[in-house]
Structure formats: C-alpha cells, structure tokens
Amino acid sequence: MGRTKRHRLRNRAYATKKPIIVSSELAELVGWMRRRRWSGPGPLRPALFPDTGRGLLSRRPLRPGATLVSIPLSLLVSSATALRSELGAALRAARPAVSAQLAVSLWLALERRRGADSGWRPYLASLPSAYTTPAYCEPRELSADLLPEALLSAARGQRRLLLRQLERARQLLRQTSIPCTAGWEISEEEFRHGWFTVNTRAVFLDPSLAPGLFSEDNLALAPFLDLFNHSPTATMSSRVVGDHYELVTEDRFSAGEQVFINYGPHDNLRLLLDYGFVVPSNSQDAVPVPAEWVPLPAAAQDNSPAGDLTIGRSGASWGLAVRLYLAGLTAAERAAGRAADVWRLAPEELTAPSAVRRALAALLVRLVRHLESCLTAQRALPAPSDALQVCSALLCEWLLVLQGHVWELARRPGADGVVRPVYGTRLGDVVTVSATRENGEECYIVEKAAVKP
Ligand SMILES: C[S@@+](CC[C@H](N)C(=O)[O-])C[C@H]1O[C@@H](n2cnc3c(N)ncnc32)[C@H](O)[C@@H]1O
C-alpha cells in the first residue's frame, strides 16, 4: 500500500476511533509465508488502531494459554541468515567481530537494494518506511532548547552509534564482491532503516536455535509476529515447539480487540529510544534530573552512592533523595557523622528534613518550567519531524508525572510588580518563580509551608 493511502487510512482510523482492517495490505506477506509452511494468521487480523497505529486484532475471544502465532524458524531473520548470505565471508572475517544487530541491519539493506529480485520482498514490503526513534529527528531538532538534557544526550548518543556502525557496514561491504553492491556506498538512510527495523521489531531468540557467529546473538526478526504492539500490562511468553517459534498469551481478549504483547518493563524514555513511541500514563515513568541541578559540596561527595537521579510517581528516587539529603546537611551535621545515615534511611526519611523538602520543591518547579519551555519551543517549530512529535509526547508524559507533585496555585505580582506563577507542592511548600538572576538563571523561592501534603 502506498504512503498516501496509508495516511488516508490512518486519518480515518483516528477520526472514527475504530480499528480499520488492513489485511489486504499484508495479503502478499501472508501468501508468501503460507507457501513457506506457515499455517496462517489464525485468530489474528492486521488492523489500524486509532491510538497505536498498525497492530493485530483478535477475530474471536482469546483465553489465557492461547497460542497467538506460530512461525516456522526458517522464516526468522537472524545473524545466521546474514551468515548464509553473500555477506557471510566478510562477516566471519570481521575483526573485531560485528554485532548481530549490525549483521542483520546490513543484510536488510542489501535485500532492499535487490528490490524485486529479493526472495524476501514481501516481508520487506511489510515494514514501515521510516521510524520515529530520536535518530529520525532532523539534526537541527537535536538542540538544548528543544530537548531536556537526558533526552538530548541519549539522542545524540544514538546518532553517534549509528554513524559508527554505518562506517563498519561500509568497510564490510567493500570486502564483498556481490554484483548488486558494485559501486554502492550504503547511505545513512539505508543503514538507519535496517538498524531501526532490528531495534524496533526484533524478538529475543535462544542462540542455539539459529546458531550465528555471535555468542550473544539472541535477536531475530519474525515476519507477521512483528506486527504486535506493546502494552505494559500484557503478559505472555515465547517458546519453541518443534521447528516453530510461538507466542502464548496469558491474557484474555474479546473478539475485535487489539492483541498486545509486552516488550519489557520499560519507562517511556527507553520506549522512545528503542521503539519510537511512548505509552500514556506509563507506571514505570520517572523524570530524569540533571546532576548539575543537584550539586554536592565536596565534603559530601564520598558518601554519595551512584544511583538514578529521577522523580517518579512516588517521588524522588533513592539516588536523588540521597543527594538532596547530603547537600542539605550543615557542616556541623556532617561533622557529627550524619552523612552515613544515607545507607539506612528510606527515600521518604531522606526527604523529610525541611532543607531537603525545600530543595526538592524548588527542583520540581524548575523541572516543570524547563519541560514547559522545551515544549513551547517545539510547538513553535514550523514542521517538526514525526520523531520530534514523539519527543513532545514524552515531555507531556513527564509533565504529568511532575504534576502529581507540583501544580500552579496562583499568579501574583512580586515586589517588582511582575506577575509570576506560584506553585503548590505535595511537600506542603509554596514555590514562587522569582526574578531572574544576573547570570540569567531563574531563581525559585520556597516561601512557606502552606499546603497540606
Ligand atoms: C514490533 S512493531 C509493531 C508493529 C508496528 N505497529 C507496525 O505497524 O509494523 C513495534 C513498533 O510499533 C509501534 N508500537 C508498538 N506498540 C505501540 C503502542 N503501544 N503505542 C504506539 N505505538 C506502538 C512502535 O512504532 C514500535 O516501534
């Protein structure tokens, strides 16, 4: 199906809020798989869903224990497939050894290049033409105005990794003499498509089932099975029965409902980076706090264990609570050995002292303001990429997490007459965004404990 038709269908799905059956789009894939000993889609039917895009719908009620799909192992694409291809000799000779992801990505790019001559064409045609991981953001979108630090550095890291792997892929191709690759310098776009096809769609596979070069080789693409979308609440398992790879659900689905599987207990940042989407109200979500926003006095650094600096639905992570606690100790308290308490106190005990509560209240407001400012800058962009729009969705989810702890109470004029927001927090403190300091930073004043936690 062409891009325009797919867009039209998607718009219709969003407008009607009902799934739209798209089996015909995948009829070629299904027919091709059937000719390769696949028994067929069984109770499933591809459909376009309003909230999650293309996925699989159940045609009849499914009970816990039902086998969702059973795919012949011969249809899985793993590094073993790449090793059996004309890339095999170069992959075997590569030093240091390449990763399974690189081998499969390169194999995919090569098969796409073969076009109609590829024996895998129906599968390749079923793949999305682009993805929405941050590596698909426009270069100008990877900026500190638009993305908070944790997301920006992860996105930049993803791009650097991609470019390094592209360089290796190019070296490997130069060592082959495959007719269709003569004079071909694989482009960043071709390689990126292969890389994120693997990233967003591969399943884990026991290496003994598809022995490859790589001892840690545990990924495989599974045609049709890779149409399942993710739900954090889905429970399922995989197994190999004879020469088939199967997924078994532990959930119940009614007829006409989308059937989900579970990609793992990922927070939304991980889902965005690895798969290019976020889940609304993801219970795993936690908002990263830049380390430089919680500086530690030199004397406290020895007692600071490594740990996540995040704020989740239940409050500050242990690592963040420890840092705030250590930063809030007076010299006398430190001299009295209070820093060692961090090893035995729970997060809520660490954040109980008023100095810590006040620092946390100011931090919460600073984070809210920072995310809002990134979102405002994103919305002002004339043509944001699809990938940046998913980044916006992540920031909105993060704001929702923070809004469980802090909210705008009122707006009132300060001593200088300028009207500024005042925030209430679950810590019982009121935070005012005060005037900007000389160095340009906003300054947050914690005024009084007025709001009951
Ligand atoms: C294994 S594929 C699933 C099939 C895919 N939707 C398709 O059209 O081919 C994984 C991709 O599906 C999308 N996806 C999966 N679960 C989702 C969800 N709960 N919400 C939105 N998109 C989801 C993401 O783009 C992800 O990278």
The ligand as an ORCA input file, in Angstrom:
! r2SCAN-3c Opt
* xyz 0 1
  C       7.097     -4.658     16.625
  S       6.466     -3.261     15.832
  C       4.734     -3.432     15.999
  C       4.011     -3.230     14.693
  C       4.024     -1.839     14.112
  N       2.997     -1.018     14.755
  C       3.817     -1.834     12.607
  O       2.978     -1.093     12.110
  O       4.532     -2.537     11.920
  C       6.919     -2.050     17.016
  C       6.513     -0.653     16.657
  O       5.118     -0.488     16.781
  C       4.784      0.762     17.371
  N       4.136      0.489     18.669
  C       4.183     -0.650     19.401
  N       3.421     -0.560     20.494
  C       2.876      0.666     20.483
  C       1.994      1.367     21.360
  N       1.524      0.825     22.471
  N       1.646      2.622     21.024
  C       2.110      3.209     19.902
  N       2.953      2.594     19.025
  C       3.322      1.336     19.315
  C       6.101      1.498     17.529
  O       6.314      2.277     16.399
  C       7.113      0.379     17.574
  O       8.388      0.752     17.131
*
